[in-house]
Amino acid sequence: MGSVLIDRSSWPQDGRIGRITAGEYAGSYLLLAAEINDSWAFYISEDPRTGKVDELEADDFWATEEDTPLLVEEMAVDWAADSEDEALEKEIFDIRSEWHKRRRRGSMIRSLFRRPGQPD
């Protein structure tokens, strides 16, 4: 795990996951994803592997482009290595699979309404 520059242009489409080490959510995991209209989504969850799943503390909220780096800095997020990101997300949140389904449905719908000769 390590520090990461929060930059919309280079941020992974599926977000990044890290462990929060300071503040109100210390010990929980953060999945940070760039959203539309210059906002960022913060998905926060305790680790379901260490406790009772029905008693997990979780939260989510959105922040502006300006506020996001400061919030992440205050949380002292320790980002997962790229090689660990996918497995951690699946174990902690498992919401990317739903995002992928929605994207596929969206592209299928667009292709249904595409005019002949119109690019995808």
C-alpha positions as CSV (number, residue, x, y, z in Angstrom):
1,M,0.0,0.0,0.0
2,G,1.2,3.6,-0.6
3,S,0.3,7.2,-1.4
4,V,-1.4,8.1,-4.7
5,L,-2.0,11.3,-6.5
6,I,-5.7,12.0,-6.8
7,D,-6.1,13.0,-10.4
8,R,-9.3,12.5,-12.4
9,S,-7.5,12.1,-15.8
10,S,-5.4,9.2,-14.5
11,W,-7.8,7.7,-12.0
12,P,-8.9,4.1,-12.8
13,Q,-12.5,4.0,-14.1
14,D,-13.4,1.5,-11.3
15,G,-11.8,3.6,-8.6
16,R,-9.1,2.6,-6.1
17,I,-9.2,0.9,-2.7
18,G,-7.2,1.7,0.4
19,R,-7.3,1.4,4.1
20,I,-8.2,4.5,6.2
21,T,-5.7,5.0,9.0
22,A,-6.9,8.3,10.7
23,G,-10.1,10.0,11.8
24,E,-13.6,8.8,12.2
25,Y,-13.3,5.9,9.8
26,A,-9.9,4.7,10.8
27,G,-9.5,0.9,10.2
28,S,-12.2,0.9,7.5
29,Y,-11.6,0.6,3.8
30,L,-12.3,3.3,1.2
31,L,-13.2,2.8,-2.4
32,L,-12.8,6.1,-4.1
33,A,-14.3,6.6,-7.6
34,A,-14.4,9.6,-9.9
35,E,-18.0,10.5,-10.6
36,I,-19.7,12.8,-13.1
37,N,-19.9,16.6,-12.7
38,D,-16.6,17.0,-10.9
39,S,-17.6,14.9,-7.9
40,W,-16.0,11.9,-6.3
41,A,-17.8,9.0,-4.5
42,F,-16.4,7.7,-1.2
43,Y,-17.6,4.2,-0.4
44,I,-16.5,3.2,3.2
45,S,-16.8,-0.1,4.9
46,E,-15.3,-2.0,7.8
47,D,-13.6,-5.3,6.8
48,P,-16.3,-8.0,6.6
49,R,-13.6,-10.7,7.0
50,T,-13.0,-9.7,10.6
51,G,-16.5,-9.4,12.1
52,K,-20.1,-10.1,11.9
53,V,-21.4,-9.0,8.4
54,D,-24.7,-7.8,9.7
55,E,-23.0,-5.4,12.2
56,L,-20.5,-3.8,9.8
57,E,-20.2,0.0,9.9
58,A,-20.4,1.5,6.4
59,D,-21.0,4.9,4.8
60,D,-20.9,6.6,1.5
61,F,-20.9,10.2,0.4
62,W,-19.9,12.4,-2.5
63,A,-17.4,15.3,-2.4
64,T,-16.3,18.0,-4.8
65,E,-13.2,17.9,-6.9
66,E,-11.7,20.5,-4.6
67,D,-12.5,18.8,-1.3
68,T,-11.5,15.2,-2.3
69,P,-7.7,15.5,-1.9
70,L,-8.0,17.1,1.5
71,L,-10.6,14.5,2.7
72,V,-8.3,11.7,1.6
73,E,-5.3,13.3,3.2
74,E,-7.3,13.7,6.5
75,M,-8.2,10.0,6.3
76,A,-4.5,9.2,5.8
77,V,-5.5,6.5,3.2
78,D,-2.9,3.8,2.6
79,W,-3.7,2.7,-1.0
80,A,-3.6,-0.9,-2.0
81,A,-1.1,-2.0,-4.6
82,D,-2.5,-2.4,-8.1
83,S,-2.0,-6.2,-7.8
84,E,-4.1,-6.3,-4.6
85,D,-6.8,-3.8,-5.6
86,E,-9.2,-6.1,-7.5
87,A,-9.2,-8.9,-4.8
88,L,-9.6,-6.5,-2.0
89,E,-12.5,-4.7,-3.6
90,K,-14.3,-8.0,-4.2
91,E,-13.8,-9.1,-0.6
92,I,-14.7,-5.7,1.0
93,F,-17.3,-4.1,-1.3
94,D,-18.1,-6.2,-4.3
95,I,-19.8,-3.3,-6.1
96,R,-17.6,-3.1,-9.2
97,S,-19.4,-6.2,-10.6
98,E,-22.7,-4.2,-10.6
99,W,-20.9,-1.2,-12.2
100,H,-19.7,-3.6,-15.0
101,K,-23.2,-4.9,-15.5
102,R,-24.6,-1.4,-15.8
103,R,-22.0,-0.4,-18.3
104,R,-22.7,-3.4,-20.5
105,R,-26.4,-2.7,-20.4
106,G,-25.8,0.9,-21.3
107,S,-23.6,0.0,-24.3
108,M,-26.1,-2.6,-25.4
109,I,-28.9,0.0,-25.3
110,R,-26.8,2.5,-27.2
111,S,-26.1,-0.1,-29.9
112,L,-29.8,-0.9,-30.2
113,F,-30.6,2.8,-31.0
114,R,-27.5,3.4,-33.1
115,R,-28.3,4.4,-36.7
116,P,-26.6,2.3,-39.4
117,G,-23.1,3.7,-40.2
118,Q,-23.0,5.6,-36.9
119,P,-19.9,4.8,-34.8
120,D,-20.2,3.2,-31.3
